Amino acid sequence: MMSSFDKLKEAVETVKLVDSHAHNIVSLDSSLPFLTCFSEANDKALSYVPSTLNFKRGLRDIAELYGSELSLEGVHEYRRSAGIETISKMSFKAAGISALLIDDGLQLDKMLATAKHRDFVPFVGRILRIESLAEEILDQGIKNGKSWTVDTFTDSFVERLKSFAVKVGTTDDVKVVGLKSIAAYRGGLDINTNVTTKEVEEGLAEVLLAANPVRITNKNLVDYIFVRSLEVAVSFDWPMQIHTGFGDKDLDLRQANPLHLRNVLEDPRFLDCRIVLLHASYPFSKEASYLASVYHQVYLDFGLAVPKLSVHGMISSVKELLELAPLKKVMFSTDGVAFPEAFYLGAKRAREVVFSVLRDACNEGDLSIPEALEAVTDIFAENANKFYKIDSAVTSRVDPTHISNTFSKLDSHVKGEFNSIQQDVVLVRVLWIDASGQHRCRVVPQQRFNKFVRENGLGLTCASMGMSSAMDGPADETNLTGTGEIRLIPDLSTRRRIPWMKQEEMVLADMHLKPGQVWEYCPRETLRRVSKVLKDEFNLEMNAGFENEFFLLKSQTRDGHEEWVPFDTSRYCSTSAFDAASPILHEVVNSLGFLNIDVEQLHAEAGNGQFEIALRYTTCSNAADNLIYAREVIRAVARKHGFLATFMPKYALDDIGSGSHVHISLSQDGKNVFSASDGSSRHGMSKIGEEFMAGVLHHLPSLLAFTAPIPNSYDRIQPNTWSGAYLCWGKENREAPIRTACPPGVPDGVVSNFEIKAFDGCANPYLALAAIIAAGIDGLRKHLSLADPIDDNPDSLRDKLQRLPVSLSESVEALAKDDVLEALLGEKLLVAIKGVRKAEIKHYAQNKDAYKKLIHQY
């Protein structure tokens, strides 16, 4: 049974969450006390929050996430030093949230715009709070000198409400996906669905006289607004979220029992209006479960009840929901508000609780393991995707990261299953990638990392970005020497527990002159900087997905010398090759899953002992991070099994080479804009897509200095090897260096992305992607267009086509003439890159067999 529960655990750990009800984050200088992250209490009652179970448990989790001191002041200090952007990205990535539906009707001081949350999750939708909208309309009318009547208010309210269905309707351009009512706070859930005109007139008059700004508290007016909103919701098939159960002390809990909603649920006008009972209706969870079982239009949400209760309370409330309610009607949310940590804690606890509940249901015979696995995806994502009509393709594109510390110590049974996750970390690897594409790291004890390194970084010689693959010293002509020091500053959003080394973590580092001052040679910052130009000038974001080709080699001794040879001689997509490498490949995929890196497919490649693992596309910065971690995983797992995995471009000169092909697309506000919007495009791509790709093609000879950075790279880029040897592009032409792709599910003739084949495993992915973006920007600025695609083997047209550089020397010469790349990437950085490349050229020209040692470096 243990292996079955492992599958259930893995599903709960890795599923991408749709957070169906939450609120805006506030900036760090908001007046809202951080203690409200743990409680619905306010004022003097907040002083008792530190003695609650939720606070004690939650503070430990946050301190562990941040690596901060285990105290409220320690967490405060980390928040202040890291900033809202960093802690938000860390919290959302650790939570694994792919979609966020925000009720922005809760007004907080200094809260971030709803659209700003797209910086942290792939999809953001808006839940429109009807009472807040009504108050906004009345206030605006009063400011404009309008005399309100029931009819004029109704017309304005309904017209405004309907406007959100036909346009995005908000200043920050976030789509409304549903409505919400807080009637429970404003008179209770015993809604009068037939309130009279006279009662509404009296209620409106009372509200207008009571306060400025308007606060709608008259029950008759609240009920009237609720009914009018339901009518609009039915006509536009919008769901209605209703606050039920507990909340802050303004609420009369007795009137928040969802059983009071019977008048609404049985009104013939609203039989088809889909209604969500929020917060597990706690402490009325059984009542909510009953309603969902007997009324087809009632659905349930268990936010707020998780994580505010004790572990026992959380588990009990979710179990009570599932006593009668169909699994297809229960949805996850964090009810996160104000603090990004609230979203993290809500997601973390939900994963723990749902696993515990479903595990018990399997043990008790209520569910089979396959049924429990289906329930995981339904509860955490699919039910909400369908209910709110969210594009599941969008929500699945969560920024790939490790969902850290997913399971807490629920009970002794769970402790036994997940003790490996709970082991203390002893060492932390701080990784950087140099100009020659080599992975390097410094390792520090976790205690030192948490107390000093995470904020102050580690010292590193400036020569680190001047080293070639042949020598651990600065190359000539790089302008970098052993004089001077930089700081390796960990990017804490990339901090991951190492799957193959139980007591270690790893984190990617940026290069700073001093903390807060980025060094102009930093590869990760270069990619960010060029990405910002693309975003600022064209409102575009580049996405990337890598295919990792590598050889698995085994050691053998011949004439007293060690040799590394392919572990088998099977061919392309061979099942026997996959079987032979199955233990390694399974562990690689599991480790990548542990790091929340999505694998799209894997297979044996055409070379002896060669394999390919394709990663799902994501934003280019995340794609580069994922590529680094994927290489680390593949090499480490192979080494564990006694093999050597190498990404070297041409391991054996008489065999096929290995590439790191990258698929490129462009998105605008989360939508792929590389594809043509209709059939009018000549090439199946948008004008934006054509101009960007034309820029990349135009600069391809100089781009090779980044994507094919060592002399051995050019042993791979040969005609008739599917590596792209001529300056051209083609539609689904694997002999072209740039290939447009039309994968399954894309309309015929329309392309979704393009693939660059002249990209290998020695490339620093940050610098290579930055160079690609720079080339694309040039194409957009100059409105470049594409020549006709090459549909034949380019080698058959060699007399008509330009050959790509046949050596690193030629690509460096092209780079030296490329003013565009120099302007966008930085003159000093390009001087260093050219210096490193010249050192590579010289060394391997003088040492003909030296390339063979590259298997140990790449």
C-alpha positions in Angstrom: 0.0 0.0 0.0 3.0 2.3 0.6 3.8 2.6 -3.1 0.2 3.5 -3.9 0.3 6.3 -1.2 3.5 7.4 -2.7 1.6 8.1 -6.0 -1.0 10.0 -4.1 1.6 12.0 -2.2 3.3 12.8 -5.5 0.1 14.0 -7.0 -0.8 16.2 -4.1 2.8 17.6 -4.0 3.0 18.5 -7.7 -0.5 19.5 -8.8 -0.7 23.1 -10.0 -3.2 24.9 -7.8 -6.1 27.2 -8.8 -6.6 29.6 -5.9 -10.3 30.3 -6.5 -10.7 33.0 -3.8 -8.2 35.5 -2.4 -7.5 39.2 -1.9 -4.8 41.7 -2.9 -1.3 41.8 -1.4 -0.2 45.0 0.3 3.2 46.6 0.2 5.6 46.3 3.1 4.9 49.8 4.4 1.1 49.1 4.7 -0.3 49.9 8.1 -1.9 46.4 8.3 -0.3 44.4 11.2 1.5 41.3 10.1 -0.3 39.3 12.8 -3.5 39.5 10.7 -1.8 37.0 8.4 -2.6 34.4 11.1 -6.0 35.5 12.4 -9.3 37.2 11.7 -8.9 39.1 15.0 -8.2 42.8 15.1 -7.6 45.6 17.6 -6.7 44.4 21.1 -7.5 40.8 20.2 -4.4 40.8 18.0 -2.2 40.7 21.1 -3.4 37.1 21.8 -2.6 35.8 18.3 1.0 34.7 19.1 -0.5 32.2 21.5 -2.7 30.5 18.8 -1.8 27.2 17.3 -2.0 28.7 13.8 0.5 31.4 14.6 3.0 29.0 16.2 2.8 26.5 13.3 2.7 29.2 10.6 5.7 31.2 12.0 7.8 28.0 11.9 6.8 27.4 8.3 7.6 31.0 7.2 10.9 31.1 9.0 11.8 27.8 7.3 10.8 29.1 3.9 12.9 32.2 4.3 15.7 30.6 6.2 15.3 33.3 8.8 15.6 33.3 12.5 12.6 31.6 14.2 11.0 34.6 15.7 8.5 37.2 14.6 11.2 39.8 14.5 13.4 37.5 12.5 10.7 37.1 9.9 10.0 40.9 10.0 13.7 41.6 9.3 13.8 39.2 6.4 10.7 40.7 4.9 12.2 44.2 5.2 15.5 43.3 3.7 14.1 41.1 0.8 11.3 43.4 -0.3 7.8 42.7 -1.5 8.8 41.4 -4.9 11.1 38.8 -3.6 8.9 37.5 -0.8 5.9 37.4 -3.1 7.8 35.4 -5.7 9.1 33.0 -3.1 5.7 32.5 -1.5 3.8 31.9 -4.7 6.5 29.7 -6.2 6.7 27.6 -3.0 2.9 27.4 -3.0 2.7 26.2 -6.6 -0.2 28.4 -7.5 -1.0 28.7 -11.2 -4.1 30.8 -11.1 -5.4 33.4 -8.7 -9.0 34.7 -8.5 -8.9 37.9 -6.5 -11.8 39.6 -4.7 -10.5 43.1 -4.7 -13.6 44.4 -2.9 -11.7 44.3 0.4 -10.0 47.7 0.4 -6.6 47.8 2.1 -4.1 50.6 2.3 -1.2 50.4 -0.1 -2.4 47.3 -1.8 -0.9 46.1 -5.1 -3.0 46.4 -8.2 -4.8 43.2 -9.2 -2.9 43.0 -12.5 0.4 43.3 -10.6 -0.2 39.8 -9.2 0.6 38.5 -12.7 4.2 38.9 -11.8 3.8 36.0 -9.4 1.3 33.6 -11.1 0.5 32.9 -14.7 -3.2 33.7 -14.6 -5.1 36.3 -12.6 -8.9 36.7 -12.7 -11.2 39.1 -10.8 -14.1 38.2 -8.5 -16.4 41.3 -8.5 -17.8 42.1 -5.0 -21.3 43.4 -5.6 -21.7 45.4 -2.4 -18.5 47.3 -3.1 -19.6 48.0 -6.7 -23.0 49.4 -5.4 -21.2 51.6 -2.9 -18.8 52.9 -5.6 -21.7 53.8 -7.8 -23.6 55.6 -5.1 -20.5 57.5 -4.0 -19.7 58.6 -7.5 -23.3 59.8 -8.0 -23.2 61.8 -4.8 -19.9 63.5 -5.9 -21.5 64.4 -9.2 -24.6 65.9 -7.5 -26.9 63.1 -8.5 -30.2 62.5 -6.7 -30.6 58.7 -6.4 -33.9 56.9 -6.7 -34.4 53.1 -6.7 -34.9 53.1 -10.4 -31.9 55.3 -11.3 -29.7 53.3 -8.9 -30.9 50.0 -10.4 -30.3 51.1 -13.9 -26.8 52.3 -13.1 -26.0 49.2 -11.1 -27.3 46.7 -13.6 -25.7 48.5 -16.6 -22.4 48.7 -14.8 -22.6 45.0 -13.8 -23.3 43.9 -17.3 -20.4 46.0 -18.7 -18.0 43.6 -17.0 -19.3 40.7 -19.1 -18.6 42.3 -22.4 -15.2 43.9 -21.7 -12.4 43.3 -19.2 -13.8 46.3 -17.3 -11.1 47.3 -14.9 -8.4 49.9 -15.2 -5.7 47.2 -14.7 -7.2 44.9 -17.4 -8.1 41.8 -15.4 -11.1 39.7 -16.5 -14.1 39.3 -14.2 -14.8 35.6 -13.8 -17.5 35.7 -11.1 -19.4 37.7 -8.6 -19.2 37.7 -4.8 -21.5 38.8 -2.0 -20.8 39.6 1.7 -24.5 39.6 2.5 -23.6 37.5 5.5 -21.9 40.5 7.0 -24.7 42.9 6.1 -27.8 41.3 7.6 -27.3 37.6 7.2 -28.0 34.9 4.6 -31.8 34.8 5.1 -32.2 36.6 1.9 -35.6 38.1 1.0 -35.8 37.4 -2.7 -39.1 39.3 -3.0 -38.2 42.5 -1.2 -40.7 45.3 -2.0 -40.0 48.6 -3.8 -41.1 50.5 -0.7 -38.6 48.5 1.5 -35.8 49.2 -1.0 -36.7 52.9 -1.2 -36.5 53.2 2.6 -33.3 51.2 2.7 -31.7 53.4 0.1 -32.7 56.6 1.8 -31.3 55.3 5.1 -28.0 54.4 3.6 -27.6 57.7 1.8 -28.3 59.6 5.0 -26.1 57.4 7.2 -22.5 57.9 6.0 -20.2 59.5 3.5 -18.6 57.5 1.9 -21.6 55.1 1.5 -21.7 51.9 3.5 -24.6 49.6 2.6 -25.8 47.9 5.8 -29.6 48.1 5.4 -30.8 44.5 5.0 -33.5 45.2 2.5 -31.1 47.1 0.2 -28.5 44.3 0.6 -31.1 41.7 -0.4 -32.3 43.8 -3.3 -28.7 44.2 -4.7 -28.1 40.5 -4.2 -31.3 39.5 -6.2 -30.5 42.0 -9.0 -27.0 40.6 -9.2 -28.2 37.0 -9.4 -30.4 37.9 -12.3 -27.4 39.3 -14.2 -25.3 36.3 -13.1 -27.9 33.9 -14.6 -28.0 35.8 -17.9 -24.2 35.8 -18.3 -23.6 32.4 -16.7 -21.4 33.9 -13.9 -21.0 32.0 -10.7 -21.7 33.8 -7.4 -19.4 33.4 -4.4 -21.2 33.8 -1.0 -19.3 34.4 2.2 -20.6 31.8 4.7 -19.4 30.7 8.1 -16.9 32.5 10.2 -15.1 35.8 9.6 -14.1 38.8 11.6 -16.2 40.1 14.5 -18.5 42.3 12.3 -20.2 39.1 11.3 -23.2 37.7 13.2 -22.2 34.0 12.9 -25.7 32.8 13.6 -26.9 34.5 10.4 -24.0 33.0 8.4 -25.3 29.5 8.4 -25.8 28.5 4.7 -29.1 26.8 5.5 -30.5 30.3 5.5 -30.1 30.4 1.8 -33.0 28.1 1.1 -35.2 31.0 -0.3 -32.5 31.7 -2.9 -31.8 28.1 -3.8 -35.4 27.3 -4.4 -36.4 30.5 -6.2 -37.3 29.4 -9.8 -35.4 32.4 -11.2 -32.1 31.2 -9.7 -32.2 27.4 -10.2 -29.4 27.7 -12.8 -27.2 30.2 -10.9 -24.1 28.4 -9.8 -23.4 29.3 -6.1 -20.1 28.8 -4.2 -20.3 28.6 -0.4 -17.0 30.0 0.8 -14.8 29.1 3.8 -16.2 25.5 4.2 -19.0 27.4 5.9 -17.1 26.6 9.1 -18.4 25.7 11.7 -21.4 24.7 9.5 -19.4 22.4 7.3 -21.9 19.5 7.5 -24.7 21.9 6.6 -22.7 23.0 3.5 -22.0 19.4 2.6 -25.7 18.7 2.8 -26.7 21.6 0.6 -24.1 20.6 -2.1 -25.6 17.1 -2.1 -29.2 18.1 -2.6 -29.0 21.3 -4.7 -27.4 20.9 -8.1 -26.3 24.6 -8.2 -24.3 24.6 -4.9 -20.6 24.2 -4.8 -18.1 24.4 -1.9 -14.8 26.1 -1.2 -12.6 25.4 1.9 -10.5 28.5 2.0 -10.0 30.3 5.4 -10.9 27.1 7.3 -7.5 26.0 6.0 -5.1 27.1 7.5 -6.6 29.1 10.3 -7.7 26.1 12.4 -5.7 23.5 14.2 -4.5 20.5 12.1 -7.3 18.4 13.6 -9.8 21.2 12.9 -8.6 21.6 9.3 -8.8 17.8 8.6 -12.2 17.6 10.3 -13.8 20.4 8.4 -12.6 19.0 5.0 -13.8 15.5 6.0 -17.2 17.0 6.9 -17.4 18.7 3.5 -16.8 15.3 1.8 -19.3 13.4 3.9 -22.1 14.2 1.4 -20.8 16.6 -1.1 -19.7 15.3 -4.5 -15.9 15.5 -5.1 -16.6 17.4 -8.3 -18.1 20.2 -6.3 -15.3 20.9 -3.8 -12.7 23.6 -4.6 -9.5 24.8 -3.1 -8.7 28.4 -2.2 -6.2 30.1 0.2 -8.4 33.1 1.1 -5.0 34.7 1.1 -5.1 38.4 1.9 -2.6 41.2 2.3 0.5 39.1 2.9 2.1 36.7 0.3 2.9 34.3 3.2 -0.9 33.8 3.7 -1.1 32.3 0.2 1.9 30.0 0.9 0.5 28.8 4.2 -3.0 28.2 2.7 -1.5 26.2 -0.1 0.9 24.3 2.1 -1.8 23.3 4.6 -4.3 22.4 1.9 -1.9 19.9 0.4 -1.2 18.4 3.8 -4.9 18.2 4.7 -6.2 16.9 1.4 -3.5 14.2 1.4 -4.5 13.1 4.9 -8.2 13.1 4.2 -7.9 11.2 0.9 -5.4 8.7 2.4 -7.9 8.0 5.2 -10.7 7.6 2.7 -8.6 5.0 0.9 -7.8 3.2 4.1 -11.4 3.2 5.1 -12.6 1.9 1.7 -14.4 5.0 0.5 -12.0 5.6 -2.4 -9.6 3.6 -4.5 -6.2 5.0 -5.2 -7.1 5.9 -8.8 -10.2 7.7 -7.5 -8.2 9.6 -4.9 -5.7 10.6 -7.6 -8.6 12.0 -9.7 -9.9 13.8 -6.6 -6.6 15.6 -6.2 -6.7 17.2 -9.6 -10.4 17.9 -9.3 -10.2 19.6 -5.9 -7.1 21.6 -6.5 -7.6 22.6 -10.1 -10.0 21.0 -12.5 -13.3 21.8 -10.7 -12.3 25.5 -10.5 -11.0 25.5 -14.1 -14.4 24.3 -15.4 -16.5 26.3 -12.9 -14.9 29.7 -13.6 -14.2 28.8 -17.3 -10.4 29.3 -16.9 -8.2 28.2 -19.8 -6.5 25.1 -18.2 -3.6 25.5 -20.7 -2.9 28.9 -19.2 -3.2 27.8 -15.6 -0.9 24.8 -16.1 1.9 27.2 -17.0 3.0 27.7 -13.4 6.5 29.1 -12.9 8.3 25.8 -12.3 9.7 25.6 -8.9 10.0 23.3 -5.9 6.9 23.3 -3.6 9.0 23.5 -0.5 8.3 21.5 2.7 4.9 20.4 1.4 4.0 18.1 4.3 4.0 19.0 8.0 4.1 16.6 10.9 0.4 15.6 10.7 0.7 12.4 12.7 3.1 9.5 13.3 1.9 7.7 10.2 2.7 10.6 8.0 6.0 11.2 9.8 7.1 7.7 8.9 6.2 8.2 5.2 7.9 11.5 4.7 10.8 11.5 7.1 13.2 12.1 4.2 11.5 15.4 3.5 11.8 16.5 7.1 15.5 15.9 7.4 17.6 18.9 8.5 19.6 20.5 5.8 23.3 20.6 6.6 24.9 22.2 3.5 23.8 24.7 0.8 25.3 24.9 -2.6 25.5 28.4 -4.2 25.6 27.9 -8.0 26.7 30.2 -10.8 27.3 29.6 -14.5 30.4 31.2 -16.0 31.0 32.7 -19.5 32.1 29.3 -20.8 28.9 27.7 -19.6 30.4 25.6 -16.8 28.4 25.0 -13.6 30.3 26.0 -10.5 29.4 26.2 -6.9 30.5 27.2 -3.4 29.2 25.2 -0.5 28.4 26.6 3.0 26.9 25.2 6.1 23.2 26.0 6.3 23.6 27.9 9.6 26.1 30.3 8.0 24.0 30.6 4.9 20.9 31.6 6.9 22.7 34.0 9.2 25.1 35.7 6.7 25.3 34.4 3.1 21.6 34.8 2.1 21.9 38.6 2.6 25.6 39.3 2.2 26.6 36.7 -0.4 29.9 35.1 -0.9 33.1 36.7 -2.2 34.3 35.7 -5.7 37.1 36.9 -7.9 36.3 39.0 -10.8 38.3 36.6 -12.9 35.4 34.1 -12.5 33.7 35.5 -15.7 36.9 35.3 -17.7 37.6 31.6 -17.4 37.5 29.2 -20.4 36.7 25.5 -20.4 40.5 24.9 -20.6 41.8 26.9 -17.7 40.7 28.2 -14.3 42.2 31.6 -14.8 41.2 34.7 -16.7 41.7 34.5 -20.4 43.6 37.2 -22.3 41.6 40.0 -23.8 38.7 39.7 -21.3 39.8 42.7 -19.3 39.2 40.6 -16.2 42.0 39.7 -13.8 42.5 38.3 -10.3 42.2 41.8 -9.0 38.9 42.8 -7.5 36.1 40.8 -5.9 32.3 40.5 -6.5 29.6 39.1 -4.3 27.6 36.0 -5.2 24.1 36.9 -3.9 21.7 34.0 -3.6 18.4 34.3 -5.4 16.3 32.8 -2.7 13.3 32.2 -5.0 15.5 29.5 -6.6 16.4 27.8 -3.3 15.7 24.1 -3.6 16.2 20.9 -1.6 18.5 18.6 -3.6 16.6 15.4 -4.4 19.6 13.2 -4.7 21.4 14.5 -1.6 19.1 14.4 1.3 20.7 16.9 3.6 21.7 19.6 1.0 20.0 22.5 -0.7 21.1 24.4 -3.8 20.4 28.0 -4.9 21.3 30.0 -7.9 23.2 33.2 -7.4 23.4 36.6 -9.0 26.7 38.6 -9.3 26.8 41.9 -7.4 29.6 44.4 -6.8 28.1 44.7 -3.4 24.7 43.6 -2.1 22.1 45.5 -4.1 24.5 46.7 -6.9 24.5 44.3 -9.8 27.7 43.5 -11.6 27.4 44.3 -15.4 28.9 40.8 -16.2 26.2 38.9 -14.4 24.5 36.5 -16.8 21.2 36.2 -14.9 20.9 40.0 -14.7 21.8 40.4 -18.4 18.8 38.2 -19.2 16.5 40.2 -16.9 17.7 43.5 -18.3 17.2 42.6 -21.9 13.8 41.0 -21.1 12.8 44.3 -19.5 13.6 46.1 -22.8 11.4 43.7 -24.6 8.6 44.2 -22.1 8.9 48.0 -21.9 9.1 48.6 -25.6 6.8 46.0 -27.0 4.9 44.6 -24.0 6.2 41.2 -24.9 7.7 38.3 -22.9 9.8 35.6 -24.4 9.1 32.0 -23.4 11.5 29.1 -23.8 11.4 25.4 -23.6 14.6 23.3 -23.9 15.3 19.8 -25.3 18.2 18.3 -23.4 20.3 15.7 -25.4 23.0 13.8 -23.6 25.1 10.7 -23.7 25.2 8.1 -21.0 28.8 6.7 -20.8 30.2 3.9 -18.8 33.8 3.4 -17.7 36.0 0.6 -19.1 39.8 -0.1 -18.8 41.8 -0.7 -22.0 45.6 -1.2 -21.9 45.6 0.2 -18.3 43.8 3.4 -19.3 40.2 4.4 -18.4 37.9 5.1 -21.3 34.4 6.3 -21.3 32.2 4.6 -23.9 28.4 4.6 -24.6 26.5 2.4 -22.3 24.7 0.8 -25.2 24.4 0.9 -29.0 20.6 1.1 -29.4 19.1 3.5 -31.9 16.6 6.4 -32.1 13.5 5.9 -29.9 14.6 2.3 -29.1 12.5 0.6 -26.5 15.4 -1.6 -25.5 17.5 1.5 -24.8 14.8 3.0 -22.7 14.5 -0.3 -20.8 18.2 -0.4 -20.2 18.3 3.1 -18.8 15.0 2.9 -17.1 16.3 3.1 -13.5 18.2 6.2 -14.3 15.5 7.9 -16.3 12.8 7.2 -13.7 14.9 8.7 -11.0 15.7 11.7 -13.2 12.0 12.4 -13.9 11.1 11.9 -10.2 13.9 14.3 -9.2 12.8 16.9 -11.7 9.2 16.5 -10.4 10.5 17.0 -6.9 11.9 20.3 -8.1 8.6 21.0 -9.9 10.2 21.0 -13.3 7.8 19.6 -15.9 9.0 16.9 -18.3 7.1 16.8 -21.5 8.7 13.7 -23.0 11.9 11.6 -23.1 13.3 9.0 -25.5 16.4 7.4 -26.8 18.2 9.5 -29.4 20.0 8.5 -32.5 23.5 8.3 -31.0 24.9 5.4 -29.1 23.9 5.8 -25.5 22.1 9.1 -26.3 18.9 10.3 -24.8 16.7 13.4 -24.9 14.5 14.9 -22.2 12.3 17.8 -23.2 11.2 20.3 -20.6 7.9 22.3 -20.7 8.2 25.9 -21.8 8.0 28.8 -19.4 9.2 32.4 -19.1 12.8 32.5 -20.3 14.3 33.3 -16.9 12.6 30.3 -15.4 13.5 28.2 -18.4 17.2 29.0 -17.9 16.9 28.2 -14.2 15.2 24.9 -15.0 17.8 24.0 -17.6 20.6 24.4 -15.0 18.8 22.3 -12.4 17.9 19.7 -15.0 21.6 19.3 -16.0 22.5 19.0 -12.4 19.9 16.3 -11.9 20.8 14.3 -14.9 24.5 14.3 -14.2 24.1 13.5 -10.5 21.6 10.7 -11.0 23.8 9.1 -13.7 26.8 9.4 -11.4 24.9 7.7 -8.6 24.2 4.8 -10.9 27.8 4.5 -12.0 27.5 6.3 -15.3 28.7 9.6 -16.7 26.2 11.9 -18.4 27.6 14.4 -20.8 26.0 17.3 -22.7 29.2 17.9 -24.8 28.1 18.8 -28.3 30.2 16.2 -30.2 31.3 13.4 -27.8 32.4 11.1 -30.6 33.3 12.7 -34.0 32.0 9.7 -35.9 28.6 9.7 -34.1 25.7 12.1 -33.9 26.0 15.3 -31.7 24.0 16.5 -28.8 22.1 19.8 -28.8 20.1 21.7 -26.4 17.5 22.9 -28.9 15.3 25.7 -27.6 11.7 26.5 -28.5 10.9 30.1 -28.5 7.5 31.8 -28.3 6.2 35.3 -27.4 3.4 36.2 -25.0 1.5 39.4 -24.3 -0.6 39.5 -21.1 -0.3 35.8 -20.8 -1.5 35.1 -24.4 0.7 33.5 -27.1 1.1 36.3 -29.8 3.7 34.5 -31.9 0.9 32.6 -33.7 -1.2 34.2 -36.5 -4.6 35.2 -35.2 -6.3 34.1 -38.4 -5.5 32.4 -41.7 -4.3 35.5 -43.4 -0.7 35.2 -42.5 1.7 33.9 -45.2 3.8 31.9 -42.7 1.2 31.1 -40.0 2.8 33.6 -37.6 1.8 37.1 -36.5 3.6 40.2 -37.7 5.2 40.5 -34.3 6.3 36.8 -34.5 7.8 37.2 -38.0 9.7 40.4 -37.1 11.1 38.8 -33.9 12.2 35.6 -35.7 13.6 37.6 -38.6 15.8 39.4 -36.2 17.0 36.2 -34.7 17.7 34.7 -38.2 19.5 37.9 -39.2 21.9 37.8 -36.2 22.3 34.0 -36.1 25.9 34.0 -37.2 26.9 36.1 -34.2 24.4 34.4 -31.9 26.4 31.2 -32.4 29.1 32.7 -30.2 26.6 32.3 -27.3 24.6 29.3 -28.3 27.6 27.2 -29.7 30.4 28.5 -27.6 33.3 26.1 -27.9 35.2 24.7 -31.0 33.6 21.3 -30.5 30.2 22.9 -31.1 31.0 23.3 -34.8 31.9 19.6 -35.1 28.2 19.1 -34.4 26.8 21.8 -36.7 27.2 20.0 -40.0 24.9 19.4 -43.0 22.6 16.4 -42.9 22.8 16.0 -39.1 19.6 17.9 -38.1 21.6 20.6 -36.5 21.1 23.4 -38.9 24.2 24.3 -41.0 22.9 27.0 -43.4 21.5 30.5 -42.8 17.8 29.8 -43.5 14.5 28.8 -41.8 11.9 26.2 -42.6 8.5 25.0 -41.6 8.9 21.7 -39.7 12.3 21.4 -41.5 14.7 19.8 -39.1 17.7 20.5 -41.3 17.1 24.2 -40.9 18.8 26.0 -38.0 15.4 27.7 -37.2 12.3 25.6 -37.6 8.7 26.8 -37.1 6.6 24.3 -35.2 2.9 23.5 -35.5 2.4 20.9 -32.6 -0.8 18.9 -32.1 -3.7 21.0 -31.0 -2.7 24.0 -33.0 -4.8 24.8 -36.1 -3.4 23.6 -39.4 -0.9 26.1 -40.9 -0.6 28.1 -37.7 2.7 28.0 -35.8 3.0 28.3 -32.0 6.7 28.7 -31.7 10.1 28.4 -33.4 13.0 26.1 -32.6 16.7 27.1 -32.7 18.7 24.0 -33.3 22.2 25.6 -33.2 22.2 25.6 -29.4 24.1 23.1 -27.3 24.8 22.0 -23.8 28.0 24.2 -23.4 26.0 27.4 -23.7 25.3 29.6 -20.7 21.5 29.7 -21.1 21.1 33.2 -19.5 23.6 34.8 -21.9 22.3 32.8 -24.9 18.6 33.6 -24.3 19.6 37.3 -23.7 21.3 37.4 -27.0 18.3 35.8 -28.7 16.0 38.4 -27.2 18.4 41.2 -28.3 18.3 39.9 -31.9 14.5 39.7 -31.7 14.3 43.3 -30.4 16.3 44.4 -33.4 13.9 42.6 -35.7 10.9 44.3 -34.1 12.6 47.8 -34.1 13.5 47.5 -37.8 10.3 45.6 -38.8 12.4 42.9 -40.5 10.6 40.3 -42.6 11.4 36.7 -43.6 12.4 35.3 -46.9 10.5 32.3 -48.1 11.1 29.2 -46.0 13.3 26.4 -47.2 11.3 23.2 -47.6 14.1 21.0 -48.9 17.3 19.8 -47.4 19.4 23.1 -47.3 22.5 21.1 -48.3 20.9 20.5 -51.7 20.8 24.3 -52.1 24.3 25.0 -50.8 25.2 27.1 -53.8 22.3 29.5 -53.1 22.4 29.6 -49.3 24.9 31.2 -46.9 26.7 28.7 -44.7 26.6 29.4 -41.0 30.0 29.8 -39.3 31.9 26.6 -39.7 34.1 27.4 -36.7 34.0 29.4 -33.4 36.5 31.8 -35.0 33.9 32.7 -37.7 31.1 33.3 -35.1 33.4 35.4 -33.0 34.3 37.5 -36.1 30.5 37.9 -36.7 30.0 39.0 -33.1 32.8 41.5 -33.3 30.8 43.3 -36.1 27.5 43.1 -34.4 26.8 46.5 -32.9 23.2 45.6 -32.0 24.2 42.8 -29.6 26.9 45.0 -28.1 24.5 47.8 -27.4 21.9 45.6 -25.8 24.1 43.2 -23.9 26.8 45.6 -22.9 30.3 46.4 -24.3 32.3 45.1 -21.3 30.4 41.8 -21.2 31.0 41.2 -24.9 34.7 42.0 -24.5 34.9 39.3 -21.9 32.9 36.8 -24.0 35.1 37.4 -27.1 38.2 37.0 -24.9 37.0 33.7 -23.5 36.1 32.4 -26.9 39.5 33.3 -28.4 41.1 31.4 -25.5 39.0 28.3 -26.4 40.0 28.6 -30.1 43.7 28.8 -29.2 43.7 26.0 -26.7 41.9 23.4 -28.8 43.8 24.4 -31.9 47.1 23.6 -30.1 45.8 20.5 -28.3 43.9 18.4 -30.8 42.7 15.8 -28.4 41.9 18.1 -25.5 38.2 18.2 -26.5 37.8 14.6 -25.2 38.1 15.9 -21.6 35.0 18.0 -22.0 32.8 15.1 -21.1 33.8 15.8 -17.5 32.9 19.5 -17.7 29.6 19.5 -19.7 
